[in-house]
Each structure stands twice: as structure tokens, then as C-alpha cells.
Amino acid sequence: MMLFRKPRLLSWSSPALHFFFLTIVTFGILAPLTCHRLLHSYFYVRHWHLNQMSEEFLKQSLKAGEAALHYFKNLQALDVTLPKGRQVPSRPWLLITIVTVSRQPEFHYVLQVASQFHRLLQQCGHPCQSHQLFLCDVDWNSRHQDAKLLANFIPVTSRFAGTKRVNISRSVLTSTFEKEKQDYAYCLEKSLQNYNPEYVLMVEDDAIPEEQIFSVLRHLLETRLSEPHLKDALYLKLYHPERLQCYFNPEPMRILEWFGVGMFLGPLLGWAYVKIANLPGLNYRIVVFFSLYSMGLAELVGRHYLLELRRLAPALYNVVPTTQCCTPAMLFPASSAQRTVSYLAEISCRGGFAKDMALYSFLQDKNERAYVVEPNLVRHIGLYSSLRFNYKPKLL
């Protein structure tokens, strides 16, 4: 008579059972409950929170715009002039060029950006004595009231000052994307001509600088970018949209980073589990499970939130090969800036091929290199685009 052995049931002390319940509790209960309001997480419940969060963001931006307007009105009342308030050398080490155009005037985007840069420069003190603010007004209608206010405090160049509409090139009037590219090239070229700086930081008028921007830039430019493999970069990008910063992404370096998270946390969490469960020792199954567990958790909660830990010190910021989108803040060494102006003159932009794609295309076409800083050194606040008409803007 053939004997059949009964299958052995999993006991409560079985690691497999522990792993099953840990996975269910983490990804099915705890993570959704704690992360459903995190905008850049897979657990974010869009239909619950997006409209409300977008409205709150717009209200905060309105308040910040009013505060920035009062900031410069108070300076005007005190008869303070920003350039004269700080002794800037004939050749600035860093020129901060703010590119601005009139849009949604009640938000005072450019005033928010300029006031934050001025405040940070004042706080920075002596290390930032060689920094200079510069405003580039590219509004072709000459209706930009905030730019006119800032002209009392910051050196300004205006692309279309004194130019009649009939004299504006046909490409400017027919393609907003081509105009944006021409505006950018004009501002970059004027920055070089007027100041001859060592570095040009091109900032769009809806990119608020983070508190650490100057200390991080000095560390990167004097230490990291002096390394042979980073030297002579065409540009250093200071912003990449948070929604595009996930690990599961076409950029191969992020996949390597993702595996690195698993290789670091897998053995660490496995060792902690062995101690808690009072098991005899660590084995590869435990390490593999916790590696996959930590990789999945990091991706689903959001890589963006892990990157925020790098803000603890300038040395922790990461520099990786650049990605295609977008251009709120771009740093150019002087020699690279001149090359970029020449490159931009060679191409035309259109819908589907804006200036960010044009700049990215130069890397292969011209055998150039460029990099992006992680985490971002500016915050994008402009829900109302100057290129696309979005009457009901959303955070995503």
C-alpha cells in the first residue's frame, strides 16, 4: 500500500509567512494610509486630493506674490537699490539672469523669484559678494509692470524696448516655442556681453531658489565639476520635474541607483529581522526578500522623498547625466554659454520640439556633455504657463 505524506503547514514562526504578512500589511494597509496625500507617490489618491491641493497652492502663490510686491514697495520707500547695496566686482563669479515675460499679473511670479534671490544673497553675505542679479524682460508688448518695478533695483535689459510690432520677426509672432528659444538665446548672449561672468545661472521667472542654492553651487563648481569627467559640461541643470524622478524610468543610472538601494537595505533589514525573529543566521532568501521589499517601497512611496535626505549637506547632492525636460534653472560656464548661443541659432523650435529638447539634442549632435543636480535647487511655482493656455491649472 502506497503511503502519502501530508503536506506540512506553515507555522507562525515560518519566515515565508512573516514575509507574506509583512508585504500585505506594508503595501496594502500602512503605505496607502500614510502616503495617500504625497503628491509624487504611487499611493497618491488623485481624485481625492488633486483639486483641493491645486486650489490651496494657487492661494498660497497669490499670498506669496502679494508679499513679494510689498517687499519691493518697502525697498522703494526706503530708497534701496540692490546693485549699489552690494559691491560686485567688474566680472561677477556668478550672474543670476532672470528671464521674464508678463503673465497672470496677480501672482507676481518674477517678484517672488527676485525677492527670494535678494534675501538669500543678503543672508549669504561675503561668500556671495561676487554674485550679481540681472533681469531680462522678453515681453514684446512692453506691458510687464513687475519688470518695470524691478528696474528700480536690478539691472534690466528689454528685448523689445522701443521695437514696433511690425518690426518683430514673423517667427516670433507665429510660434511661441520659437520665440521662447530666441528669448533665451538673447538673454544668455546679453548676460555674456554686459557682465562677462564666469558662470551664468539662467532662471525662468517661476523658479524659486531653495535655501541651500548658493552653498551647494559653490561646492559643486569648485569641487565636483572640477573633476575631469565633469569638466567642460555644456550646462548643469538645477531642476527636473518631481513626477519624472522615479526609479522605473528610461534613465539607466536610476536603475543602478535602485539596485543600490536594495543592496544596502536588503542585508540591513534582513539582519534586523533575524535578530527580532531570533533565527540562527542570515541567508540569501532573507536578503533577496528584503532587497526587493525595500526597492518596491522606495519606488512606490516615491524616489523624490528619498532625494530630500540629500539636503542635509552640500556634499550629499548628486550629479548625474542630464535628462531631457525642463529648463527652469540652468547653469552655464562662460565658454559653454557662448557655444550654446551659437547652437541655438542653428535650429528652429516648434510644438513638440521646444528649447529644452533642442538643448538636449545638442549633446549628441555636438558631442557635448551635461548634468543634472539631485535634489532640485529650485521650486517650480508657475501653474500658469506662458506657452500653453491652461485655464484650470493642476499640480499634476
C-alpha positions in Angstrom: 0.0 0.0 0.0 1.4 3.4 -1.0 1.7 5.9 1.8 1.2 9.6 1.2 2.8 12.2 3.4 0.6 15.0 4.5 1.8 18.4 3.3 3.5 20.3 6.1 1.6 23.5 7.1 3.5 26.7 7.6 4.0 27.5 11.2 3.7 31.0 12.7 7.4 31.1 13.1 8.0 30.5 9.4 9.9 33.3 7.6 7.7 32.8 4.5 4.6 33.5 6.5 6.2 36.5 8.1 7.2 37.9 4.6 3.7 37.3 3.3 2.0 39.3 6.1 4.7 42.0 6.1 4.1 42.5 2.3 0.3 42.6 2.8 0.4 45.0 5.8 3.0 47.3 4.2 1.7 47.7 0.7 -1.9 47.0 1.3 -2.5 49.0 4.5 0.3 51.1 6.0 1.7 52.7 2.9 -1.7 53.6 1.3 -2.9 55.1 4.7 0.3 57.2 5.2 1.1 58.2 1.6 -2.3 58.9 0.0 -1.6 62.7 0.3 2.0 62.5 -1.0 1.8 64.2 -4.4 4.7 62.3 -6.0 3.8 58.8 -4.6 2.1 55.9 -6.4 -0.2 55.8 -3.4 -1.4 59.4 -4.0 -5.2 59.4 -4.4 -5.6 61.9 -7.2 -9.4 62.1 -7.3 -9.5 62.8 -3.5 -6.8 65.5 -3.2 -5.7 67.0 -6.5 -8.3 69.7 -7.0 -8.1 70.8 -3.3 -4.3 70.8 -3.3 -4.2 72.7 -6.6 -6.5 75.4 -5.2 -4.5 75.7 -2.0 -1.3 76.0 -4.0 -2.8 78.8 -6.0 -4.0 80.6 -2.9 -0.5 80.3 -1.3 1.1 81.6 -4.5 -1.2 84.6 -4.5 -0.2 85.4 -0.9 3.4 84.9 -1.8 3.0 87.3 -4.8 1.5 90.0 -2.6 4.3 89.6 0.0 6.9 89.9 -2.8 5.2 93.1 -4.1 5.2 94.6 -0.6 8.9 93.6 -0.2 9.9 95.7 -3.2 7.5 98.5 -2.3 9.2 98.7 1.1 12.6 98.8 -0.5 11.4 101.5 -2.8 10.1 103.5 0.2 13.5 103.1 1.8 15.2 104.2 -1.4 17.3 100.9 -1.5 18.9 100.0 -4.8 20.0 96.3 -4.9 23.1 96.6 -7.2 24.6 99.5 -5.3 23.8 97.8 -2.0 26.5 95.2 -2.7 29.9 95.9 -4.2 30.0 93.5 -7.1 33.4 93.1 -8.9 33.7 94.1 -12.6 33.5 90.4 -13.5 30.9 88.5 -11.4 31.7 84.9 -10.5 28.0 84.1 -10.8 25.5 86.1 -12.8 21.9 85.2 -12.0 19.8 86.1 -15.0 16.0 86.0 -14.5 14.2 85.6 -17.8 10.7 87.1 -17.5 7.5 87.7 -19.5 4.2 89.1 -18.5 1.6 86.5 -17.4 -1.1 86.2 -14.7 0.0 89.6 -13.1 -1.8 88.9 -9.8 0.7 86.1 -8.9 3.8 88.4 -9.4 5.9 85.4 -10.3 9.0 87.3 -11.1 8.8 89.4 -7.9 8.6 86.1 -5.9 11.8 84.9 -7.6 13.7 88.2 -7.4 12.8 88.8 -3.7 13.9 85.3 -2.7 17.2 85.6 -4.6 17.8 89.0 -2.9 17.0 87.7 0.5 19.4 84.7 0.1 22.1 87.0 -1.2 21.8 89.2 1.8 21.9 86.2 4.1 24.9 84.7 2.3 27.0 87.8 2.9 30.7 87.8 2.0 30.8 84.4 0.1 28.2 85.9 -2.3 29.8 89.3 -2.9 30.8 88.2 -6.4 27.2 87.3 -7.3 25.0 89.7 -9.4 21.3 89.8 -10.2 20.2 90.6 -13.8 16.7 90.8 -15.2 15.9 90.0 -18.9 12.5 91.2 -20.0 11.3 89.5 -23.1 7.7 90.7 -23.1 7.2 92.0 -26.6 4.2 94.2 -25.7 6.1 96.2 -23.1 3.2 95.6 -20.6 5.3 93.9 -17.9 4.6 96.1 -14.8 6.6 93.9 -12.4 9.7 94.2 -14.6 9.3 98.0 -14.6 9.1 97.9 -10.8 12.3 95.7 -10.6 14.1 98.1 -12.9 14.4 100.4 -9.9 16.5 97.8 -8.1 18.0 95.4 -10.6 19.8 96.0 -13.9 17.4 95.2 -16.7 17.6 94.5 -20.4 14.5 94.5 -22.5 14.5 92.6 -25.8 11.7 94.6 -27.4 12.1 98.0 -25.8 11.4 100.6 -28.5 10.5 98.0 -31.1 7.3 98.3 -33.0 5.2 95.2 -33.5 5.6 95.5 -37.3 9.4 95.1 -36.9 9.1 91.9 -34.9 10.2 88.8 -36.9 7.4 86.6 -38.4 8.7 83.6 -36.4 8.2 85.4 -33.1 4.5 86.0 -33.9 3.7 82.6 -35.4 5.5 80.3 -32.9 5.6 80.8 -29.2 8.2 78.0 -28.9 10.5 79.7 -31.4 10.0 83.0 -29.6 10.9 81.3 -26.3 14.1 79.9 -27.8 15.1 83.3 -29.3 14.3 85.0 -25.9 16.5 82.5 -24.1 19.4 83.0 -26.6 19.1 86.8 -26.4 19.2 86.8 -22.6 22.1 84.4 -22.5 24.1 86.5 -25.0 23.3 89.8 -23.2 24.5 88.2 -19.9 27.8 87.5 -21.5 28.1 90.8 -23.3 27.1 93.0 -20.3 29.0 91.2 -17.5 31.4 88.7 -18.9 30.8 86.4 -15.8 32.5 83.1 -15.0 29.1 81.4 -14.7 25.6 82.3 -15.8 22.6 81.0 -14.0 19.6 81.3 -16.3 16.4 81.2 -14.2 12.9 81.4 -15.5 10.6 83.7 -13.7 8.6 80.9 -12.0 11.6 79.1 -10.4 12.0 79.9 -6.7 15.6 79.1 -5.4 15.9 76.7 -2.5 17.6 78.0 0.7 20.8 76.0 0.1 21.3 77.0 -3.6 24.4 79.2 -3.2 26.3 76.9 -0.8 25.5 73.9 -3.0 26.5 75.7 -6.2 29.8 76.8 -4.8 30.6 73.3 -3.6 29.6 71.8 -7.0 31.5 74.3 -9.1 34.7 74.4 -7.0 34.9 70.8 -6.1 32.7 68.4 -8.1 32.7 70.0 -11.5 36.5 70.4 -11.4 36.8 66.6 -11.8 38.0 65.5 -15.3 34.8 63.6 -16.2 32.6 66.5 -15.2 34.7 69.3 -16.6 33.7 71.3 -19.7 30.0 70.4 -19.4 27.7 72.3 -21.7 25.3 73.0 -18.8 24.3 72.0 -15.3 20.5 71.6 -14.9 19.2 72.5 -11.4 15.6 71.3 -11.8 13.8 68.1 -13.1 10.1 67.6 -12.5 9.4 65.6 -9.4 6.9 63.4 -11.2 9.7 62.2 -13.6 12.2 61.4 -10.8 11.0 57.8 -10.2 13.4 54.8 -10.4 11.3 53.0 -13.0 12.5 55.3 -15.7 14.4 55.2 -19.1 17.5 56.7 -17.5 19.8 53.7 -16.8 21.7 55.4 -13.9 18.5 55.4 -11.9 18.1 51.6 -12.3 21.6 51.2 -10.9 20.7 53.5 -8.0 17.6 51.5 -7.4 19.6 48.3 -7.2 21.9 50.1 -4.8 19.0 50.8 -2.5 18.2 47.1 -2.4 21.8 46.0 -1.9 22.1 48.4 1.0 18.8 48.0 2.7 18.3 44.3 2.0 21.1 43.0 4.2 20.4 45.7 6.8 16.7 44.9 7.1 17.5 41.2 6.9 19.9 41.4 9.8 17.3 43.3 11.9 14.7 40.6 11.0 17.0 37.8 12.1 17.6 39.4 15.4 13.9 40.1 16.0 12.7 36.7 14.9 15.6 35.0 16.9 16.7 33.0 13.8 20.1 31.2 13.7 21.5 33.3 10.9 21.1 35.3 7.8 20.6 33.5 4.4 20.3 34.6 0.8 16.5 34.2 0.7 16.0 36.7 3.5 18.4 39.1 1.9 16.7 38.8 -1.5 13.2 39.3 0.0 14.2 42.5 1.9 16.1 43.8 -1.1 13.0 43.5 -3.3 10.8 44.8 -0.4 12.9 47.9 0.1 13.2 48.6 -3.7 9.4 48.3 -4.1 8.7 50.5 -1.1 11.2 53.1 -2.3 9.7 53.3 -5.8 6.0 53.2 -4.7 6.4 55.8 -1.9 8.5 58.0 -4.2 12.1 58.5 -5.0 11.6 62.2 -4.7 11.2 61.9 -1.0 14.4 59.9 -0.6 16.3 62.5 -2.5 15.2 65.1 0.0 17.6 63.5 2.5 20.5 64.7 0.4 19.7 68.3 1.5 21.5 67.6 4.8 24.8 68.7 3.3 26.1 70.1 0.0 28.4 67.1 -0.4 25.4 64.8 -0.5 23.9 66.3 -3.6 24.1 64.1 -6.6 25.3 65.0 -10.1 24.2 62.6 -12.9 23.9 62.8 -16.7 21.1 65.2 -17.6 17.6 64.4 -18.7 15.6 66.0 -21.4 12.9 68.1 -19.6 13.0 71.0 -18.5 14.7 74.4 -18.2 13.5 76.5 -15.1 17.1 76.8 -13.9 20.2 76.1 -16.0 23.9 76.9 -15.1 26.3 77.7 -17.9 30.1 78.2 -17.7 31.0 81.2 -19.8 32.6 79.2 -22.6 29.7 76.8 -22.7 27.2 79.7 -22.7 28.8 81.1 -25.9 28.7 77.7 -27.6 25.0 77.4 -26.6 24.1 80.7 -28.1 25.7 79.6 -31.4 23.9 76.2 -31.2 20.5 77.8 -30.6 21.0 80.0 -33.7 21.3 76.9 -35.8 17.8 75.4 -35.1 14.1 76.4 -35.0 11.7 75.3 -32.3 8.1 74.3 -32.7 5.4 72.4 -30.9 6.9 69.1 -29.8 10.5 70.5 -30.1 10.8 73.2 -27.5 14.1 74.7 -26.2 14.6 72.0 -23.6 14.6 69.3 -26.3 16.8 71.5 -28.5 19.4 71.9 -25.7 19.3 68.1 -25.1 19.7 67.3 -28.8 23.0 69.2 -28.8 24.6 66.7 -26.5 24.7 64.0 -29.2 24.8 66.3 -32.2 27.7 68.3 -30.9 29.4 65.7 -28.8 28.8 67.6 -25.6 28.0 66.5 -22.0 25.6 67.9 -19.5 24.4 67.1 -16.0 21.6 67.5 -13.6 21.7 68.1 -9.8 19.6 66.0 -7.4 17.6 67.0 -5.5 16.3 70.2 -7.2 17.8 73.5 -6.3 14.7 75.5 -7.4 11.0 75.0 -7.0 8.7 75.4 -9.9 5.7 77.6 -8.9 4.2 78.6 -12.3 1.0 76.6 -12.8 0.0 79.1 -15.5 2.2 78.5 -18.5 3.4 81.3 -20.8 3.3 78.7 -23.7 0.2 76.8 -23.1 -3.3 78.1 -22.2 -4.4 76.2 -19.0 -7.5 77.8 -17.6 -7.8 75.3 -14.8 -4.2 74.5 -13.8 -3.4 71.5 -11.7 -0.3 70.4 -9.8 -0.1 67.3 -11.9 
